[in-house]
Amino acid sequence: MPYTRERLGDLLVTAGVLDEEQLQAALELQAKEGGKLGELLVRQLILDEEQLARTLAGQKGMEFVNLAVYPIDRDAVAQIPERLARRHHVLTVGYAEGSLVLAMADPLDIEAVDDVKVRTGMSVTPVVATATQIQYAIDKYVASADAFQDVVSVAQVEDEDAVVEVEDDVPIVRLVNQLIREAVIEQASDIHIEPGGTSIRIRYRVDGVLHEVMQLPVSVRAGLVSRVKIMADMDIAERRRPQDGRIAAVVNGRAVDMRVATLPTPAGESIVIRILNHDAEQLTLADLGMGTDHLATMERFLKRPYGAVLISGPTGSGKTTTLYAGLTRINQPERKIITIEDPIEYQIAGITQMAVNPVIGLTFARLLRTVLRSDPDVVMVGEIRDPETAEIAIRAALTGHLMLSSIHTNDAPSALTRLVDMDVAPYVTSSALIGVVAQRLARRLCPACRRRVRITKERALAAGFTEEEFRKGLRLFGPKGCNECGGTGYRGRVGLFEIMEMNDELSRLFLREAPSEQIREAAIASGMRTLRRDALDKVATGMTSLEEVDRVFV
């Protein structure tokens, strides 16, 4: 019996989304150009994709789902082959009361539903999603779902004392490769492989926040860990001690370097893979989110022939990226720039970059002594960690070198106290230090889906806005979630900055051993904008949300 389908145009007219005149015009254009009517209506901006999908769902009595936030089950995805998913533009995304949930862009496609039923031997519950979201989900999930299904099907109960040879274990190889590929596509900074009592949790850190992407059976633990260790050139027989390694790979034509660290736990070895993209485009200081006044201050810092500029903040606050942006700004043929890093995260043409290697005695302090004998104009030390490095770096800033480095403190004034704790003489610090840049990273609101939000006066004042700012009208935005941002409502990150420029008053207070809070008050009086104030300014311009700022400054 031949398939019969309702006509899309009739459904849209019945729903009141189109009138007869618009339908006839669209049908005439379809007769000339070909293609599907729904795609043509979207292309002509008569309808948007979500409006079309919601209308079809409502007319057919189906549920509309947003795949950007829908909890897609990878086991369900693996129930149909990729060719079937792409041919019908559908995806099995979960289970509901014993049936497969089938996301469809075209709920009128009866043949697609029947093909999935025949292929899986299961009943099907169709739901409606946009065509773009289905295409994105197929690209993202199908390959990894196949790898997931393969590795689960061949997994056996592991023997903790066995050394697993995985070179020929194709499912494990495919799974690890897909995890890395997917993480790079998602622009994740880290992959976390975390064993538990009954399963292995896989998480990606994207824009500073961890997201769970997969649960694997504990039976694949030995093969998975061994595969990563082999790739990182680690000892696969050693499970009792932490290990470090590196993986170099090319993913989608891009060179990607990965640092791998293992930690022994009662449930097995936990692995963290840090992804370093050496081919990433170098960001400028403006790209990082510095405002006009902060850019002007940084320009003054970087034009100085000698002195020390410190970037402060906790781990993961973007200090290294800011250092690189500063170096890129002053990278000119007449300047000799040398860096000492652990590790070299991005390679910059025209700059001599060195990596520390404590195993052979190449520490920050030892390399810094050598570098200062190599006639540099600018020296960047990745991090001041110990008194010896601090003393050498700060004194080098007094002897004709522009010294850039990072230090772990919560705000800019605290960097002075931290140097004293490292036994650097206050008179040396006050003479050498040009300024301190404290920073944090906040997630940027996705420009494709951010939405206006209202705020009460009490909430605004509690956040730090002034009564005058509230009275003038605050135009705030919040996250929504879409296909572009993976349903999080955020895409990318923006820097929040606090720049303290040293002056006579700050130096005087520091030499008098004034408390950090008093130095902070004097810096604010001299024009320093605090981290929180810079964050609120970025909230008021729609770059980020108040909820994100609260998360960063908890």
Residue pairs with C-beta under 8 A, 6 or more apart in sequence:
3 110
3 111
5 108
5 109
5 110
6 108
8 37
8 38
8 56
8 108
9 18
9 23
9 26
9 27
9 37
11 55
11 56
11 59
11 60
11 108
12 18
12 23
12 41
12 47
12 52
12 55
13 19
13 20
13 23
14 59
15 55
15 58
15 59
17 47
17 51
17 52
17 55
18 26
18 41
18 46
18 47
22 46
26 37
26 40
26 41
26 44
26 46
27 37
29 40
29 44
30 37
30 40
33 40
36 106
38 47
38 52
38 105
38 106
38 131
39 131
41 47
41 52
42 48
42 49
42 52
47 55
49 130
49 131
49 132
50 130
52 130
53 64
53 105
53 128
53 129
53 130
53 131
54 64
54 128
56 62
56 106
56 107
56 108
56 128
57 63
57 64
57 107
57 127
57 128
58 64
60 107
60 108
60 128
62 107
62 126
62 127
62 128
63 127
63 128
64 127
64 128
64 129
65 93
65 103
65 127
65 128
65 129
66 129
66 133
66 481
66 482
66 487
67 91
67 93
67 103
67 129
67 130
67 133
67 134
67 136
67 137
67 483
68 133
68 481
68 482
68 483
68 485
68 486
68 487
69 481
69 487
70 93
70 94
70 103
70 129
70 487
71 94
72 93
72 94
72 137
72 141
73 93
73 94
73 95
74 141
74 144
74 145
74 148
74 214
75 145
75 148
75 149
76 92
76 93
76 94
76 95
76 100
76 101
77 91
77 92
77 93
77 141
77 142
77 145
78 145
78 146
78 148
78 149
79 92
79 100
79 119
79 120
79 122
80 90
80 91
80 92
80 116
80 119
80 120
81 119
82 138
82 142
82 143
82 146
84 90
84 115
84 116
84 119
85 91
85 92
85 138
85 142
86 138
88 104
88 109
88 111
88 112
88 115
88 116
89 104
89 105
89 106
89 112
89 131
89 134
89 135
90 102
90 103
90 104
90 105
90 109
90 112
90 116
90 134
91 102
91 103
91 134
91 137
91 138
91 141
91 142
92 100
92 101
92 102
92 103
92 116
92 120
93 101
93 102
93 103
93 127
93 137
94 100
94 101
95 101
96 125
97 125
98 122
98 123
99 122
99 123
99 124
99 125
100 116
100 120
100 122
100 123
100 124
100 125
101 125
101 127
102 112
102 113
102 116
102 124
102 125
102 126
102 127
103 127
103 128
103 129
103 133
103 134
103 137
104 112
104 113
104 126
104 127
104 128
104 129
104 134
105 128
105 129
105 130
105 131
105 134
106 112
107 126
107 128
113 124
113 126
116 124
117 123
117 124
129 137
130 483
132 483
133 483
136 483
140 182
140 185
143 178
143 181
144 175
144 178
144 179
144 182
144 214
146 174
147 171
147 174
147 175
147 177
147 178
148 175
148 214
148 216
150 170
150 171
150 174
150 175
151 171
151 172
151 174
151 175
151 216
151 220
151 223
151 224
152 216
152 217
152 220
153 171
154 169
154 171
155 217
155 219
155 220
155 223
156 219
157 219
158 164
158 218
158 219
158 220
158 221
158 222
158 223
159 222
160 222
160 239
162 222
163 226
163 236
163 237
164 222
164 223
164 226
164 236
165 226
166 172
166 173
166 223
166 226
166 227
166 230
167 173
167 230
169 223
169 227
172 220
172 223
172 224
172 227
173 227
175 220
175 224
176 224
176 227
176 228
176 231
179 191
179 202
179 214
180 191
180 249
180 251
180 256
180 258
180 273
180 275
181 251
181 252
182 204
182 213
183 191
183 204
183 273
183 275
184 251
184 252
184 254
184 256
184 275
184 277
185 252
186 204
186 206
186 486
187 206
187 207
188 204
188 205
188 206
188 275
189 205
189 206
189 208
189 274
189 275
190 204
190 205
190 272
190 273
190 274
190 275
191 202
191 203
191 204
191 271
191 272
191 273
191 275
192 201
192 202
192 203
192 204
192 205
192 210
192 270
192 271
192 272
193 200
193 201
193 202
193 224
193 225
193 228
193 270
193 271
193 272
193 273
194 200
194 201
194 202
194 203
194 270
195 218
195 221
195 265
195 267
195 268
195 269
195 270
196 218
196 267
197 218
197 267
198 218
199 215
199 216
199 217
199 218
200 215
200 216
200 217
200 218
200 220
200 221
200 224
201 212
201 214
201 215
202 212
202 213
202 214
202 215
202 216
203 210
203 211
203 212
203 213
204 210
204 211
204 213
205 211
206 486
206 488
207 443
207 444
207 488
207 490
207 491
207 492
207 493
208 316
208 441
208 443
208 493
209 443
209 488
211 488
216 224
218 268
221 268
225 236
225 262
225 268
225 269
225 271
226 236
228 260
228 271
228 273
229 235
229 236
229 243
229 245
229 260
229 262
230 236
231 247
231 260
232 245
232 246
232 247
232 258
232 260
233 245
233 246
234 243
234 244
234 245
234 260
234 262
235 243
239 264
239 268
239 269
240 264
241 264
242 261
242 262
242 263
242 264
243 261
243 262
244 259
244 260
244 261
244 262
245 259
245 260
246 257
246 258
246 259
246 260
247 257
247 258
247 260
247 273
248 255
248 256
248 257
248 258
249 255
249 256
249 258
250 256
254 277
254 279
255 277
255 278
255 279
256 275
256 276
256 277
256 278
256 279
257 276
257 277
257 278
258 273
258 274
258 275
258 276
259 273
259 274
259 276
259 343
260 271
260 272
260 273
260 274
261 271
261 272
261 274
262 269
262 270
262 271
263 269
263 270
263 271
263 272
276 343
276 345
276 346
278 345
278 346
278 347
280 346
282 324
282 325
282 328
282 346
282 348
283 321
283 324
283 325
284 325
284 328
284 329
285 294
285 295
285 298
285 322
285 325
285 326
285 329
286 295
287 325
288 318
288 321
288 322
288 325
288 494
288 495
289 494
289 495
289 496
289 497
289 538
289 543
290 298
290 495
290 497
291 497
291 534
291 537
293 529
294 497
294 499
294 529
294 534
297 435
297 499
297 501
298 326
298 329
298 437
298 499
299 329
300 501
301 307
301 309
301 326
301 434
301 435
301 501
302 309
302 326
302 329
302 330
302 402
304 402
304 434
305 377
305 400
305 402
306 397
306 398
306 399
306 400
306 401
306 402
306 403
307 397
307 402
307 403
307 432
307 433
307 434
308 393
308 394
308 397
308 403
308 404
308 405
308 432
308 433
308 434
309 326
309 402
309 403
309 404
309 405
309 434
309 435
309 436
309 437
310 384
310 405
310 406
310 407
310 415
310 433
310 435
310 436
310 437
311 319
311 322
311 323
311 404
311 405
311 406
311 407
311 436
311 437
311 438
311 439
312 319
312 406
312 407
312 408
312 409
312 410
312 411
312 412
312 414
312 415
312 418
312 436
312 437
312 438
312 439
313 319
313 406
313 408
313 409
313 410
313 438
313 439
313 440
314 408
314 410
314 440
315 408
316 441
317 439
317 440
317 441
318 439
318 440
318 441
318 493
318 495
319 383
319 406
319 439
320 341
320 345
320 382
320 406
322 437
322 439
322 495
323 380
323 382
323 404
323 405
323 406
324 345
324 346
324 348
326 404
327 337
327 339
327 348
327 351
327 378
327 380
327 404
328 348
330 337
330 378
330 402
331 337
331 348
331 350
331 351
333 350
335 377
335 378
336 352
336 374
336 375
336 376
336 377
336 378
337 350
337 351
337 352
337 376
337 377
337 378
337 379
337 380
338 351
338 352
338 353
338 354
338 371
338 374
338 376
338 378
338 379
338 380
339 351
339 352
339 353
339 354
339 379
339 380
339 381
339 382
340 354
340 355
340 356
340 364
340 367
340 368
340 371
340 379
340 380
340 381
340 382
341 353
341 354
341 355
341 356
341 380
341 382
342 355
342 356
342 364
342 382
342 383
343 355
344 353
344 354
344 355
347 353
354 362
354 367
354 371
355 362
356 362
356 363
356 364
356 367
356 382
363 389
364 381
364 382
364 383
364 384
364 385
364 386
364 389
365 386
365 388
365 389
365 392
368 379
368 381
368 389
368 392
368 393
368 396
369 392
371 379
372 379
372 392
372 396
372 399
372 401
376 401
377 401
377 402
378 401
378 402
378 403
378 404
379 393
379 396
379 401
379 402
379 403
379 404
380 403
380 404
380 405
381 389
381 393
381 403
381 404
381 405
382 405
382 406
383 405
383 406
383 407
383 408
384 390
384 393
384 405
384 406
384 407
384 422
386 422
387 422
387 423
387 424
390 419
390 422
390 423
390 424
391 422
391 423
391 424
393 403
393 405
394 403
394 419
394 424
394 428
394 429
394 432
394 433
395 428
395 432
396 403
397 403
397 432
397 433
398 428
398 431
398 432
403 432
407 415
407 418
407 419
408 418
409 415
409 417
409 418
409 438
410 438
411 438
411 498
411 520
411 530
411 531
412 436
412 437
412 438
412 498
412 499
412 500
412 520
412 523
412 528
413 436
413 500
413 516
413 517
413 519
413 520
413 523
414 516
415 436
415 438
416 429
416 433
416 436
416 510
416 516
416 519
417 516
419 429
420 426
420 429
426 510
426 511
426 513
427 511
429 510
430 502
430 507
430 510
430 511
433 502
434 501
434 502
435 499
435 500
435 501
435 502
436 499
436 500
437 497
437 498
437 499
437 500
438 497
438 498
438 499
438 500
438 531
439 495
439 496
439 497
439 498
439 531
440 495
440 496
440 531
440 535
440 552
440 553
441 493
441 494
441 495
441 496
441 552
442 493
442 494
442 496
442 535
442 538
442 544
442 548
442 549
442 552
443 488
443 490
443 491
443 492
443 493
443 494
443 544
443 548
444 490
444 491
444 492
444 493
444 494
444 543
444 544
445 477
445 478
445 479
445 489
445 490
445 491
445 542
445 543
445 544
445 545
445 548
446 479
446 480
446 481
446 482
446 484
446 485
446 488
446 489
446 490
446 491
447 491
448 482
448 484
448 485
448 491
449 479
449 480
449 481
449 482
449 484
449 485
449 489
450 477
450 478
450 479
450 480
450 489
450 542
451 477
451 478
451 479
451 480
452 475
452 476
452 477
452 478
453 476
453 477
453 478
453 545
454 476
455 470
455 474
455 476
455 546
457 467
457 470
459 546
460 469
460 470
460 474
461 467
461 470
463 536
463 539
463 546
463 549
463 550
464 532
464 533
464 536
465 474
465 536
465 540
469 540
474 540
475 540
475 542
476 539
476 540
476 542
476 545
476 546
477 542
477 545
478 489
478 545
478 546
478 547
479 488
479 489
479 490
479 545
479 547
479 548
480 489
481 487
481 488
481 489
482 489
484 491
485 491
489 545
490 544
490 548
494 538
494 543
494 544
496 531
496 534
496 535
496 538
496 549
496 552
497 529
497 531
497 534
498 528
498 529
498 530
498 531
498 534
499 528
499 529
500 506
500 523
500 528
501 526
501 527
501 528
503 526
505 522
505 526
506 519
506 522
506 523
506 526
509 518
509 519
509 522
510 519
524 530
529 537
531 553
532 549
532 553
535 544
535 549
535 552
535 553
536 549
538 544
539 545
539 546
539 549
